[in-house]
Amino acid sequence: MLVGTKVTIRLFFTDEDGVAADPTTVAVYVKKPDATISTLVATPIVTGEFEADITPTAAGFYYVQGVGTGAVTAVAETQFRADVTEFAAP
């Protein structure tokens, strides 16, 4: 991932039987390299699937936590690293 390039976070939720299901609420938190935490808006795509976009503004590790509550309760975490390019802009 490069600084300034949009990253799409995908979240998938299922019920106890493994069937795609929507939580009542979905929150997405991102801890940035400077240790600040932002909340992203999660957009429903299809049943059980949500997306949230972030554009890294600094190099370093970004830690992401997705939280579903209500009808489906689940927490998932991932991370990605953003780097600056060594190449000049075209």
N, C-alpha and C positions, 0 to 999 in steps of 0.2 A: 504494500500500500504506500502511496506517496502522499505527502502533505499537500492539501488542497484538492485531493481527489475524493469524490463521494464514496462512502462505504455503506452498503446496505446490510443491515442486520436482519436475519430471518429468525422468527420464533415459531415453533410448532407445539401445539397443545393437544393432548388426548385425555379422554376420561379413563376410569379404572379398567375398562375393557379394551383400551387401546384404540378406540374410535375417535377420530378427529372431533374436537369440541371446543367451543369458545369460552374462555373465562369471562366473568362479568366485567372485570377491569384488567387492563394490561399496562404495566409501567415498565419503562426501559431506562436504566441508569447507566451513565458512562463516567468512569473516573479517568480524567485526563492526565497526561504526564506531569502537570503542575499540581496534581492532587485535588483539583476542584472536581466537583461532581455535577453533571448536567442531567436533566430529565428530557428524554426524547418522546415524541409522539409516535405511538404505534398505530399503524393503519391496517385494518383487516383486509386480507386478500381473498381468501376462501375460508370455509369453516376450519377452525383450528390453526390457521396460518396468519401471521402478522408480520409486517415489515416496519423498520425504522431506519432512517438515514442519518448519517453523521459525516461531516467533512472535517478531517483532522486539520488543525491549524498549527500544530507544533510536532516536531519529531519526538518519538518515544512510544511507550506502551500505553494502550487504551484498554481498560478493563470494562466489560459490559455485563450487566445483570438484567435479565428479563424476569418479571414477576407477574404471574397470573393469579388472580384472586376471585372468590365468589363461586360460580358454577364449576370451575376447574381451578385447582390450586396447584401451582408449580413454580419452581425457581430454577433458572438455568444461567450459567455464566460462561463467558468466552473472553478472549482477548485478541488484540491484533497490534502490530507494530507499524507505525507510520515513519517513513524516512523522507529525507529531502533528496531530490534527484541530483546526480552529478553532471547532468547534461543541460545545456542551455536550452531555453524555450525556442521552439521552431519559429 
